[in-house]
Amino acid sequence: MSLIDTLTPGAPAIAAIRRDIHAHPELCFEEVRTSDLVAAKLAEWGIAHHRGLGTTGVVGVIRGTAGRSERAIGLRADMDALPMTEHNTFAHASRTPGKMHACGHDGHTAMLLAAAQHLAAHPDFDGTVYLIFQPAEEGGGGAREMIKDGLFQRFPMDAVFGMHNWPGLPAGDLAVCRGPAMASSNEFKITVTGKGAHAALPHNGIDPVPVACQMVQAFQTIVTRNKKPTDAAVISVTMIHTGEATNVVPDHCVIQGTVRTFTMPVLDLIERRMGEIAQHTAAAFGATAHFEFHRNYPPTVNHDAEADFVRTVMQEVVGASRTHTFDPTMGAEDFSYFLLEKPGAYFVIGNGDGGHRAGDAAIDHDLGPCTLHNPHYDFNDGVIPTGAALWVRLVQRGLAPR
């Protein structure tokens, strides 16, 4: 391993910052306290910074002293929490009911702060590093909003990188892949309208329920019969709402769910075919269908050269045996917007299996799974030095003097 000596002694102080952020979670575009804390730390370490991009975003700027290169790279950490109630009972558990850092964004912010502190004290690189503390990843599209506010115009960079913790991967191990890493995230809503009637006299109405059932089954033929078998896609119907009484045929039924793909052409195909199936299935039963399809985040697709570069640095930091190929997931991530604008890569650091929580919480509850978006989740402070070292090495290698 090639960790950085100065990062380990400072890790407890950074972990304390992480736990403070965890105890005070803030949702999309509400990260005022968190951004205040980030800005205060950057100022304390003499790092120039700018606020307000994407409402609550913070961008730190560190210029290297090893040359006058105009090269620049961006390092991104997200800051927002989730609208869910934490079940942990340790001292740094959320103090705000209904809000929780259940995805580790507190840890992402902490790792980038640790790297920022080191880089400010050791600017032995040739170029500029931009520290992007982003709001509103959890559904708000904070990356998109920072771009709209001129992120890449005000802070021109040649490449951008993002890191996420990954439960189940051994603590401190690292993983990256070429090409798709995360899927697009999309939502659909179909309102099937028939004609209400007495349930004992269904011939007097048009029942939207069997229409909806036919649609749900037919949607899966898009995956199995319309797209190429080698193209990945998921269509999940997750909600069907209808009716108010057991003896009434309802007049409408609402179907909702999500679609995930790794490419835009497959997404275009699915949206088109779902609309066609909805309209024609409803018509076959004498009903009507109103089809809505909302595209949220595009796929997160790594650029090959940048992914290969990250892999090389990972091997330097933790060794080849602890550097893995990331298995793409149908989860979504708004870092995708950055990768549509700039070359870069998105990668993960192992968060372990949850054993790091035992010292704080074992006597209080059964711990529960330490998985993302779970009320028992907590970021593993033990990986902060490794994550920070990876950030530092990416800067040192990416902006090495020529």
PEDA-V575272 format. One line per field, one symbol per residue. ss: DSSP state (@ for helix, = for strand, . for the rest). A space follows every 50 residues. Layout:
ss=???
This chain:
ss=....@@@@@@@@@@@@@@@@@@@........@@@@@@@@@@@@@...=== ===...=======........=======...=.................= ....@@@@@@@@@@@@@@@@@......=======.......@@@@@@@.. @@@@....=========......===..====...========.=.==@@ @@@@.=.@@@@@@@@@@@@@@@@@@@......==========.....==. .==========..@@@@@@@@@@@@@@@@@@@@@...========....= ==.@@@@@@@@@@@@@@@.@@@===...=......@@@@@@.======== ==..@@@@@@@...................@@@@@@@@@@@@@@@@@@.. ..
